[in-house]
Amino acid sequence: MTSTIKKIGVLTSGGDAPGMNAAIRAVVRACAYYNVECIGIYRGYQGMIEGDFKEMGPRTVKNIINKGGTILKSARSKDFMTTEGRLQAYNHLKESGVDALVVIGGDGTFTGAEIFNNEFQFPIIGIPGTIDNDIYGTSHTLGYDTALNTVVEAIDKIRDTANSHNRLFFVEVMGRDAGHIALNAGIGGGAEEILIPEENLGLDRLVESLRKSKDSGKTSSIVVVAEGDKIGKNVFELKDYVEENMPDYDVRVSVLGHMQRGGAPSCFDRVLASRLGVKAVEVLLEGKTNYMVGLLADKVVLTPLEQAIKGQSRVDAELVKVSDIISI
């Protein structure tokens, strides 16, 4: 593989996700395999602006494949949103001899990457890293599978308490704009109802469904709520409404929050990160730029960054139907 690229920078940006470290490891070792230098950029685009760089080799990424978070840290950079900030970042890259970038993050990260590429014609490849799984062009983003397993485990434990006290639990999970976590974890955890941004169930229909569940003999219920669900202002408003209309239910709320982002990545996420990290380096060395590497039908594919940013990731309609049927 011949290329003019001799040094590749790698960074993580936006919210952390399990599997980011595995992706960093794959990028660094793929660079070593192809005799290309690798530079770790700390704190995302902010670190790029400040020149917070460190040379990385195969041994600098040992024992990180199993760790959550990101050893390169992450930050949201307002400075990178300015022309001056991006120029400063570009100058630091050129001074350090960096020829190309691998950026690991979500749509905000990719938006910054596309703007930077357009301004400076700087080769960039994106790796999707977000637990929300809301990036177009890939069936799975880094961290999504791990987050699902974390949520299902939490639901299983909450159900023990719900059954013991005949309670209704609202379990809020992450997903501001997409209900992938709620839908899949809700099915996997046996939830009676699943509330997602894509499907407006409505308060009255929710109460009617819960009443049917109670009339059918269920003494406790789990309702999984994506944080971006549009039924109420928030999960606590849902709790108040149900208590007003179903006073015989003892209602509780559990907000899982940032625990969904942490923890050791699953085997699936470790393998996915390894595949995408290697592919990102290979694509750069082939002279391609402004793409995201993703997974579709178990094949690593390329999607233009613009499409990855603007395309809409949709929940599976079949899964919505399945959740309705098996929650009876």
C-alpha positions, 0 to 999 in steps of 0.5 A, a space after each residue: 500500500 503506497 501513500 504520501 501519508 506518513 503521520 496520522 492523528 487520532 482523537 475522540 470528541 463529544 460524549 465518551 462511549 465504550 469501545 473508543 479505547 479499542 478504536 484508538 488501539 486499532 488505529 495506533 497499531 494499524 499505523 504501526 503495521 503500515 509503517 505510519 507514525 501515529 499522534 494521539 490528540 488529547 481533548 478532541 478539537 480543543 487539544 488540536 487547537 492547543 497542540 496537545 499531541 503525543 506520539 503513540 506506538 503499539 505499546 502505548 495502547 496496551 491493556 486498554 481494549 477492555 477499558 471504558 471511556 477514552 484515554 485521549 480524553 474528550 471535550 466540546 470545543 467552542 473555539 473550534 466553531 470559529 475560523 480562527 480556532 480551526 486555523 490554529 488547529 491546522 497550523 499545529 497539525 502541519 507543525 507536527 507533520 500530521 498528514 491526516 486525521 481519524 476522528 472518533 465521535 458522533 454527528 457533532 464531531 463529524 460536522 466539525 470534521 467536514 468543515 475542517 476538511 472543506 476549509 483545508 482539504 485535510 484528509 479525515 476519516 470518521 469512526 462513529 462513537 456514541 451509545 445512542 446509535 443515531 448515526 446514519 450509515 452504520 447499523 451499530 455505533 461504538 458503545 451502543 451494544 455495551 449500553 444496551 447490556 448495561 440497561 438490560 442488567 439495570 432493568 432486571 434488577 429494578 424488576 426484582 424490586 417492582 415485583 416485590 412491592 407491586 410497583 410501577 417503575 418508569 426507567 429513563 434511558 439515554 436517547 435524546 433524539 433516537 429511541 434505539 436504546 429504549 426500544 431494544 433494551 425495553 424488549 430485552 428487559 420485558 418492559 410493559 411499555 416503551 416510550 420513544 421519540 419516534 412514536 408518540 403513544 400519548 398520555 391517555 393511551 399509556 394509562 389505558 395500556 397500563 390499566 389493561 396490564 393490571 386487569 390482566 393480572 400484572 401486579 407490577 410494570 416496567 415502562 422504559 422511557 427514552 429521555 427524548 420522548 415527547 409525551 411529557 415534559 419529563 419522566 417525572 411528569 409522566 409519573 405524576 400523571 399516572 399517579 393521578 389517574 391510577 392511584 392504586 399504583 405505587 409509582 417510582 422513577 429510575 433515571 439511569 443517566 451516565 452509568 450507561 456510558 461507562 464500563 468495559 465494552 462488550 465483545 461486540 464493541 471491542 471487535 467492531 472498534 478494531 475493525 473500524 479502526 483498521 479500516 479507517 487507517 487503510 482508507 486514508 492510505 488509499 487516498 480517500 477522505 471525508 468518509 465515515 467507516 461503519 457497519 452494514 450487514 456485517 460488512 465495513 462500509 464507507 459513507 460520506 460524512 455529509 450523509 452520515 451527518 444529515 441522514 436519519 437513523 430510523 428505529 426498526 418498525 418490526 421491533 416496534 410491532 414486536 414490542 406491542 405484541 409481546 408486552 400483552 
